[in-house]
């Protein structure tokens, strides 16, 4: 887990993404790749649409040029290895194109004050197609504590197992790892098996299982994270099928409401 891909775009979540990417790159002794996306504008209606799009694209390019100048200056003073790529188009598509050799992709969950860019949808698309973990952070996050307490929200499905395995280098850095499962009868792998797997990597996790059919899993995860004083939550994403997730599934709600960084994989 050495190649960290960071979405660069001038929005309210950028500072949190940048700080998270720097924290992860340092802790994992990795390399940071910045993909700076100038978003293609969408103009409603046909009259003068081409002219309007051209003007908006020019403005967007000017904003991102200023953004790039500021961030590259900052990065030149950071103690991480980094490179920079510029792209123009749809944010999710540009990130996916750059993500072929990435081990971890740093994005946001929903930006609270921003209708656009729609970071929850962007994160969801990248999750579904990149097939590698993303870190989705709240916009006010000041740092990602890699040496903190990691909560694994375990549902016993393949996506949770795949995400946990991919993130072993990150979990090794945690001061404590806790596996939490709200049993629903659909699990294929028990949390005790996950803990046994981690122990072979010298990661010794505690396990907690509850039976609660009254509350939504995301509510239970949030309550357990608060009780455990977790610094981030690691979980599989979209493990109950696209149809259920489209109508308000666990992943969608976590990307909307989580107060903690989310490490998600599909």
Secondary structure, 3 states (H helix, E strand, C coil): CCEEEEEECCCCCHHHHHHHHHHHHHHCCCEEEEEEEEECCCCCCCCCHHHHHHHHHHHHHHHHHHHHHHHHHHHCCCCCEEEEEEEEECHHHHHHHHCCCCCEEEEECCCCCCCCCCHHHHHHHHHHHHCCCEEEECCCCCCCCCCCEEEEECCCCHHHHHHHHHCHHHHCCCCEEEEEEEECCCCCCCHHHHHHHHHCCCCCEEEEEEECCCCCHHHHHHHHHHHHCCCEEEEECCCCCHHHHHCCCHHHHHHHHCCCEEEEEC
